[in-house]
Amino acid sequence: MWASHCKATHDDPHWKSEREKAKQARIRAASVAAAAPQPAAVSRSSSSSSGRRRGRRLSSNNKSPSAEFSVSKLLKEITVVHPVELQPPVSSGFVTPLRHYQKQSLAFMVDTENKSHRGGWLADEVGMGKSAIVLALVASNQTSPNDLAKKDQINDVLAEFEQREAKKKQIEEANKEAIAKLRDEYKPGEQDESIEDEKDREREYWKRCHKFDWEARKEDQKMKKEISQIPPIKERVKLKPTIILTSVSLIGQWEDEAKRHSPGLIVKTFHNSRSREEHNIKIKDLKVIRGLNDVDVIVSSSTFKWPEVITQCFDFHRVVHDESHLLVSSGASAKLSCANLIQGKLRWGVTATPATSSVRDLDRQLEFIRLGHELSSPFGSHIGSSPTAIELDKLKDAIFFLNRYPAKECFNKLSSLLKTFMVRHTKSQRINGSEALALPPSTTSTVMLTMFKDENEAFNHINTSTHVFSNHCEFGVNGFTAQNAFCYQMSSLRKRNERAALSAKIQNKEPDIEHEELLERVPGNKGKLRYRYKPECLAKVVALRKDLSELQKTEPAMRAVVFTQYLDLHEASVRGLEQDGFEVFQFTGSSNTKSRDDAIRKFQDTTNGKPAVFVITLRSGNVGITLTAASRVYLLEPSLDPAVEVQAAGRIHRLGQNKPCHVVKFAFEKTYEANVIELHKKILAGEINIVDHFVPSKAMKILAKGIRGSWY
């Protein structure tokens, strides 16, 4: 073969035939790749190039990934009535009577821990009281005292850690001394004035600097190697607490839930934002560590880094990640790395939406759940591995195969396996002849608004070039790129004006302000000029104020929640509602923990009978928090992902709500927002499927309709 190839010419008929076969094989491979689900997300820096590559793959077969085996169908298969129910014993201190579905979830979790020695997913629908089930699990299934570390064992492992740290510090000090000697020898910051020629002096100076850098790097590598050779802790010991990792805004709510459902549990928090509070523990203190077996629950943030003395020496009885679907969102790497530092073999992901558009969403959550149950072989062999590790590995393979090769056999395999890992109930599910959770009715209405003339001139345009739109609309694009292809212009306009004002101030002249009729100047920090929007100039704020004023006439003590994605609209809404006399509570992503907790508790306390409104940015408060004092939710703009809106509405329509609820969604006519509303209708009707976070060509054409820079 190779001999004939070496003598071949370009026009040789045999090799022409071989080239044609290879070409056809590539075409077939491209068509298979086009039908396969696309990657769940791409980084910001590579989104455009990835979109072009995906476009070329789909050009021969312009279809979205298969929806036949969708996430919604998979979750429907998982949603079953379990035959066994369990109520925590009276002696456990858990005082809340559980509903049938909660007892089933608790029985599933206890059985999984006791028989399989692992965790899984608690995936009951939004607002069904998952926190109560987790606390019931803590109260019902505590570890045996014989399995916990004794004081002598804790002292021994702490002494071993201190010896290890002393050795590490000794190596670091030796490195500092070596670097100091090199600095004295090469003097990298000084030129040799005894050399008369300037070029020679420069050459000699840089030669010494490079030599110093080279030697210093070698010393650093030597230090890292010596530290890596320090033996690890011989044997980790087990502590009693269950660790609950959640978002910062939900730490206080978990405390309140524990007091209400299980006042007998000893619950502590561990977070810098609560360092001044009495119930916050200082885990770096060795005395505190020695007393951790007296604590039942420690609530912390999923992004908070724990000290090495904990992560290297101790295993906890149980680790729970609240809202575990956030492990697959943007910025999830930090959450996952911090969560995986905390050791414990019973690991649970708690979420109402374990996956939204792709089974790959389960993969990162599984990475958290399977920690401590790794295969004995680094090459994936099951030989010598524990049954639990093998079971987890099979689940990982099943997720991969359904994502890569969507087929009925793969779907059934994953569904069967997932039923042993995940317990899920829905509100409408029938248990013993009635709904699992019968709540008052919830209705939704969409209000189409027209921008004011000044708003229309300022905001109703998209700064995107035609060729980008045409590429997205022809081939489809991932959801991240689609969301960011259409941007609201409020923030960029305000920032441009603030920069112009600063520049004019430096040059001692009047600033040239764009669309000044929408903005008002206010003093900023350190004497800087700052602009903010006038509430009366924004159509959505005006409509919100009018609607709430009408509601107050019929319900004097009304309470409502307002969500928006934009900080400028958030600020304008707060000021407008305060001008109307409402008691306004609010927080954003930058609000500290104490202010969030205080705002939630005061809003939930309705004893004063005053009308109140809670204004929240969507990303900081659309999951987890309970605001059942309200009966109305306002969404000031539609979200591309309908699941985000469902989560936001779930803040009021959940366990504990005793009033009919109503969700009002605002959207501007003849804008991208109107296109999102139309897309939602198509998705609901089953005409368009968004699978694996991939927005197909048909959906992109709807989103781009009437947008400048688009041909649609």
Secondary structure, 3 states (H helix, E strand, C coil): CHHHHHCCCCCCHHHHHHHHHHHHHHHHHHHHHHHCCCCCCCCHHHHHHHHHHHHHHHCCCCCCCCCCCCHHHHHHHHCCCCCCCCCCCHHHCCCCCCCHHHHHHHHHHHHHHHHHCCCEEECCCCCCCHHHHHHHHHHHCCCCHHHCCCHHHHHHHHHHHHHHHHHHHHHHHHHHHHHHHHHHHHCCCCCCCCCCCHHHHHHHHHHHHHHHHHHHHHHHHHHHHHHHCCCCCCCCEEEEEEEEEECHHHHHHHHHHHHHHCCCCCEEEECHHHCCCCCECCCCCHHHHHCHHHCCEEEEECCCCCCHHHHHHEEEEEEEEECHHHHHCCCHHHHHHHHHHCECCEEEEECCCCCCCCCCHHHHHHHHHCCCCCCCCCCCCCCCCCHHHHHHHHHHHHHHHHHHCCCHHHHHHHHHHHCCCEECCCCCCEECCEECCCCCCEEEEEEEECCCHHHHHHHCCCCCCHHHHHHHHHHCEEHHHHHHHCCCCHHHHHHHHHHHHHHHHHCCCCCCCCCHHHEEEEECHHHCEEEEECHHHCHHHHHHHHHHHHHHHHCCCCEEEEEECCHHHHHHHHHHHHHCCCEEEEECCCCCHHHHHHHHHHHHCCCCCCCEEEEEEHHHHCCCCCCCCCCEEEECCCCCCHHHHHHHHCCCCCCCCCCCEEEEEEEECCCHHHHHHHHHHHHHCCCCCCECCEECHHHHHHHCCCCCCCCC
